């Protein structure tokens, strides 16, 4: 990434100059280094993946399954819940049977159930065959993947709805968590279908999304991944960010003007329900984009749409453990003359005055609030943003949090010194001032050689 000219700098444009390394023409070394924290973080964790039947019709299906198998090879405990909607439709059509839907729910009579069993069984065998691949000429060369399945989902009938008996259409009653965990503990990938069983021996056709949600919830899965065709949700809807809080996702579901398909709503509703029941993060990922599953799970920003019950980006006071991350942002900018040089010792002594923004362990931005309480004023200093995040208003977020903390400390004004970003400060409510407006202690340290512009902002009362 090239460095933006200093004349156009803003706090979000503070770019760490690139380091020069030996050639890595394929990018392999850089990719492995970048993914390593996620390999460590995901090992031993439980992921539930909802695989729709449409994925099996894709030309990229084998590669997708190989990517799923790679997750297992990296130590992830995997439960795959696969749907078979298009396969069931095709089986019914081949049998000359019409499909009846009531409010989007398939009515499964005895003849239809035979088609359901055939379609689901055939797809399961196809999945198991791909997961058994271990030839040296394939991406799973040498792999030994074990799968497990069975009567792990107990179901009950939907019954009569709107005067119609749905027969063998059911809903999830219970997920056998103990048996699933036992299979995961021995290293198996657990395969669950859209079929459930009753204690009386009946077979029911279930919504795969419901099975996946119930499974992720019962296991308190670390991640719930819902694969889908087409572009990512946030790419199709301009006002939808790549990271959604559950309440924002609920508003999108409630928006009758949103062009969400029934399948979109089912997946998004499943993600929201899982997050509301204790699953920390759900990911909606396109199975049509090559490698999207791996990029979503093993890179910091991913490619899918995430619904997070927790906060992905956090703004918090810095701790001594953040010193390395803060220095990584500040030192290159000081060397470039954008920030005033500060020694490691000085930053360590003042670390309690720093705020940081963190994303999955990476310090993406920082600033400092240096108070002068006797004069009820504070300095906004050391504003620095990681180059990969300089267009995402992180500096503005830090400023808002700094103002909040300054008011809580009884400060009435903020000042900043800058040589590169005067317009940004003006746009955020600062006004130009002279050196005499600075607190006395700061005036005595003012560097006339840098000739920094002085900006002051009066803080609104609480």
PyMOL commands that set and color helices and strands:
alter all, ss='L'
color gray80, all
select helices_A, chain A and resi 6-8+11-13+28-42+53-56+61-73+85-94+110-132+177-185+208-219+233-236+246-254+262-276+292-298+320-335+344-349+351-353+373-375+387-389+394-408+422-427+435-437+440-445
alter helices_A, ss='H'
color red, helices_A
select strands_A, chain A and resi 46-51+77-82+100-102+105-107+147-148+153-157+160-161+164-165+170-175+189-192+195-197+203-205+223-228+243-245+281-286+305-308+313-317+354-359+362-372+377-385+413-418+431-433+453-458
alter strands_A, ss='S'
color yellow, strands_A
deselect
rebuild
show_as cartoon
